[in-house]
Amino acid sequence: MLPERHVDTFREVSEFPDDEAKRMLEFVAETARAAGLDEYKVVVNVGEGAGQTVFHLHWHVLGGRIRGLAA
């Protein structure tokens, strides 16, 4: 899925048309499925204080489980 426009952070998601936001979430789920993941975590860092270092909207799909880490 190629971006249709540049978006700095997830904070701007409310500006997206509903169908575009839905397509992004579907893409995340399809990517996890294609990687063979049944259980995974989706992370989006919003702002420097939350660890965002690359300022375009992107999703981290993390597979597996780290024991002792709060869900």
C-alpha positions in Angstrom: 0.0 0.0 0.0 1.6 3.2 -1.1 0.7 6.4 0.9 -1.6 8.8 -0.8 -0.1 11.7 1.1 2.4 12.6 3.8 1.1 12.4 7.4 3.5 13.2 10.3 1.8 11.2 13.1 -1.2 9.1 14.0 -2.6 12.3 15.6 -3.8 13.4 12.2 -5.9 10.2 11.6 -9.1 12.1 12.4 -8.5 14.1 9.1 -8.6 10.9 7.0 -11.8 9.9 5.1 -13.3 6.8 6.8 -12.4 4.6 3.9 -8.8 5.6 4.0 -8.5 4.9 7.8 -10.2 1.6 7.3 -7.8 0.6 4.5 -4.8 1.4 6.7 -6.1 -0.9 9.4 -6.9 -3.6 7.0 -3.4 -3.4 5.5 -1.9 -3.8 9.0 -4.0 -6.9 9.6 -3.2 -8.3 6.1 0.5 -7.7 6.7 0.4 -9.6 10.0 -1.6 -12.5 8.4 0.9 -12.6 5.4 3.7 -12.9 7.9 2.0 -15.9 9.5 1.2 -14.0 12.8 -1.9 -15.1 14.7 -1.0 -13.0 17.7 0.7 -9.7 17.5 0.9 -6.2 18.8 0.4 -3.0 16.7 2.3 0.0 17.9 2.2 3.6 16.7 4.5 6.1 18.3 3.0 9.6 18.4 5.5 12.4 19.1 9.1 12.5 20.3 8.1 11.9 24.0 6.5 8.6 22.9 9.6 7.5 21.0 8.7 8.7 17.5 12.0 9.3 15.6 10.7 9.1 12.0 8.1 11.7 11.3 5.7 10.0 9.0 2.8 7.8 10.0 3.9 4.2 10.2 2.9 1.1 12.1 5.0 -1.4 14.0 3.6 -5.0 13.8 5.3 -7.0 16.6 4.9 -10.8 16.6 5.3 -13.1 19.4 5.2 -12.4 23.1 7.7 -11.1 25.5 7.1 -12.6 28.9 6.7 -10.2 31.8 5.7 -7.3 29.5 2.4 -5.7 30.3 -0.1 -6.0 27.4 
